């Protein structure tokens, strides 16, 4: 998949929180609100991980597959709804990822 991977400008505390929550997900632990919210508008098994930072709220959109946690997008949350452009980007990335995983 093409694109550039950039590390979000999380504070040290937010980076630790995000890492801890992602590790818990990898271990199969269920994490509900306030940390995780389902994102059916993106697809099945898609969720939004909520990470609070100093003066900023971050979202990590991911999908739980049988063998992986697929990170789809990381963005700063600036409004009460997820921007339509972000939802469309996530859908496109998952479609491309699924194509690659099927060998096509």
Secondary structure as the mmCIF struct_conf table of DSSP 4:
data_model
#
loop_
_struct_conf.conf_type_id
_struct_conf.id
_struct_conf.beg_label_comp_id
_struct_conf.beg_label_asym_id
_struct_conf.beg_label_seq_id
_struct_conf.end_label_comp_id
_struct_conf.end_label_asym_id
_struct_conf.end_label_seq_id
HELX_RH_AL_P HELX_RH_AL_P1 UNK A 12 UNK A 26
TURN_TY1_P TURN_TY1_P1 UNK A 27 UNK A 28
TURN_TY1_P TURN_TY1_P2 UNK A 33 UNK A 35
STRN STRN1 UNK A 36 UNK A 38
TURN_TY1_P TURN_TY1_P3 UNK A 40 UNK A 42
TURN_TY1_P TURN_TY1_P4 UNK A 44 UNK A 45
STRN STRN2 UNK A 46 UNK A 53
TURN_TY1_P TURN_TY1_P5 UNK A 54 UNK A 55
STRN STRN3 UNK A 56 UNK A 64
BEND BEND1 UNK A 66 UNK A 67
STRN STRN4 UNK A 69 UNK A 77
BEND BEND2 UNK A 79 UNK A 81
HELX_RH_AL_P HELX_RH_AL_P2 UNK A 84 UNK A 101
TURN_TY1_P TURN_TY1_P6 UNK A 102 UNK A 103
#
